Amino acid sequence: MTVLNQATRFDVRTFPSDDFVLEQRAREIATAYDAADDALEGLQSTLRVVHPAVVVRLRSALAEHGRPVVYVFRDGTAAQAEADEGWLDDEATARLVTDANGVYLDANASAAQLFGVERASIIGRRAGDFTRSDARVRSASALWRSLQQAGRLHSTAILSRDGSRVEFVTIRDGDGPGRHVTYLREIR
């Protein structure tokens, strides 16, 4: 998806295009830069905290029509690997349920183990409370809107407890109307 950066004179295009978390984070980082050339290193170094394989490139000047475009490749390339989502059905997968405001309503034992806390201490907390602040977007409202529109979010995050990287999939209404399910697994 192309991110129109109103505060700058360039646009950002993220791959994979359905990683709305990456898109939102790249949009926020890009606002700190006035020129595409200046944004390359900052975008790449900041995003590598969560996405170690990220590659940021400026679109070739030969392809320029209008504003410059910065490409952000989460996995180092525009090619997307075949999604293996069999882990979502595994009983041992960390599973959380949030309400429409992002408040945890339920968590299984695997989620508690992954977060390094007791299950009861998850309930009532907000989505993002167990990830490092540099791995979160400043305003989750855009992500919740993306979830409402697309029906799912799929990205990565960093756990607060030890800096481990996790992959997550959030499915709108996965546990009934207004009850969104998030599955997480550690990336090794």
ABEGO torsion letter per residue (X at the ends): XBBBBAABABBBBBOBAABAAAAAAAAAAAAABABAAAAAAAAAAAAAAABAABBBBBBBAAABBEBBBBBBBAAGBABBBBBBAAAAABAABBBBBBBAAGBBABBBAAAAAAAGBBAAAABGBBBGAABBAAABBABAAAAAAAAAAAGBBBBBBBBAAAGBBBBBBBBBGAAEBGBBBBBBBBBX
